[in-house]
Amino acid sequence: MAERCTCETDHPTQLGRALQELGIGSILAYSPPAKGRIERSFLTAQDRLVKHQRQAKISTLSDANKVSGDGILAGMEQALPAARGGGDLAAILCHVAERVIGND
């Protein structure tokens, strides 16, 4: 029996780190059927976004970025439980890099 890679927990991705800070667990898709399900889910979300933008009569990229960014963050903040510690969602979802300073 092959051992499962623990690299997700040893060195999490930016998304893994953000989910960990929010207290949300993730289930990784290791099999082709699971990967297919998540791809179909992404296509459904993209389709809904396009329909929402058409309904809002958005015709420029800057308007789409403004509406999408505001709407996505607002929707996520409402969906997250209050138990997440009241942290700033924009700060949690930003890119974070660890650096080591040597004596040289």
Stockholm file with secondary structure:
# STOCKHOLM 1.0

chainA/1-104         MAERCTCETDHPTQLGRALQELGIGSILAYSPPAKGRIERSFLTAQDRLVKHQRQAKISTLSDANKVSGDGILAGMEQALPAARGGGDLAAILCHVAERVIGND
#=GR chainA/1-104 SS CCCCCCHHHHSCCHHHHHHHHHTCCCCCCCSHHHHHHHHHHHHHHHHHHHHHHHHTTCCSHHHHHHHHHHHHHHHHHHHSCGGGTTCCHHHHTSCCCCCCCCCC
#=GC SS_cons         CCCCCCHHHHSCCHHHHHHHHHTCCCCCCCSHHHHHHHHHHHHHHHHHHHHHHHHTTCCSHHHHHHHHHHHHHHHHHHHSCGGGTTCCHHHHTSCCCCCCCCCC
//
